[in-house]
Amino acid sequence: MRAFVRDRVLPNAAGWNEAGHVPTEIVPELAGLGLLGLAVPAELGGAGLDVLTMALITEELGAGDGSLALTIAAHNGLCLGHLLVAASEEQRRRWLPPLASGRWIGAWGLTEPGSGSDAAAARTRAERRGDGWVLSGSKQFITNASIAGFYVIVASSGEHALSAFGVVAGTPGIRAGKPEVKMGLHASDTAPLVIEDLRVPDEDRIGVEGNAFEDVKKVLDKGRVGVGALAVGLGRAALAVATAYARERTQFGRPIGDFELVRAHLVRARTELDAARLLVQRAARLADNGRPFRREASMAKLYASEAASRAATASLQVLGGYGYMRDQPVERIVRDARLMEIGEGTSEIQRVVIARDLLRAS
């Protein structure tokens, strides 16, 4: 992964982001490395990796380009993650191989214009019609929406009930809207989904009817481990630039790394990022051992995302005026890291999850 990031990602990341270009041309390379089926069983074309190894890979990608890392994380952790949690064996045989091979990029349709943190309040409706379903509504801030070949769509199928459906892109009734213009992560595709009279056969319903909210929580638990790992990678990349700069930049006849206040920025960032990595890896190991890890995943995501933002901001401060320039990677990382505190559950939601679990256990 480090070799791939060094040779194929780092030389192109700034250009991709400046142009707002989602690099779909490297999808065959990503698939060849097994990056598009990280947790998919080998017999279905995937790499069959555990959560810890996936976290290590996501961190390396994050250290190269947050946009590319997010594209791959949404594909693996959300779309494929939902299928691995709840899809039937027949559905797995149909859908996992083309996703793992890169023939399809996956997207996960959960967030809506009026329901983000409150996922259970989804207004996209799924109504039974004969031997199938008709879906209508909209989704917001969907990663990979414009480039996806396959969607998992979560919709309300009754009072206090959510159901999930697998939909192949190009099916009449679903389309991506205009791509969003974002603060950061410019080389990652984010767009709304418009769903109008989308007909889905019942055999493409994923999991138990009305039980998708429980599946969503399981998907988000592992997804938060991935976001934590991505955040560590972003913070690590910013700190590497700042550390090198502190060695080389001289003021008052000395490298700025000799000054205590500069050192304090670097030391805090390094310590917090190492702590974040350990939290991420603890949650991953618990998941791999089949033990409860919801609280630990939220702790890892909360701490790592905020530590990454602090590390990126501190690194920009070390670079001073140069850090504020668009041709410096730290400027991009500051913007990219900010999403880690929002996506897959805001920092506030992580605190709710942690507190609820903590108080229940006390």
Buried (B, 14 or more C-beta within 10 A) or exposed (E): BEEBBEEBBBEBBBEBBEEBBBBBEBBEEBBEBBBBBBBBBEEBBBBBBBBBBBBBBBBBBBBBBBBBBBBBBBBBBBBBBBBBBBBEEEBBEBBBBBBBBBBBBBBBBBBBEEBBEEBEEBEBBBEEEEEBBBBBBBBBBBBBBBBBBBBBBBBBBEEEBBBBBBBBBEEEBBBBBEBBEBEBBBBBBBBBBBBEEBBBEEEBBBBEBBBBBEBBEBBBBBBBBBBBBBBBBBBBBBBBBBBEBBEEBEEEEEBBBBEEEBBEBBEBBBEBBEBBBBBBBBBBBBBBEEEEBBBBBBBBBBBBBBBBBBBBBBBBBBBEEBBEEEEBBBBBBBBBBBBBBBBBBBBEBBBBBBEEBEEEEE
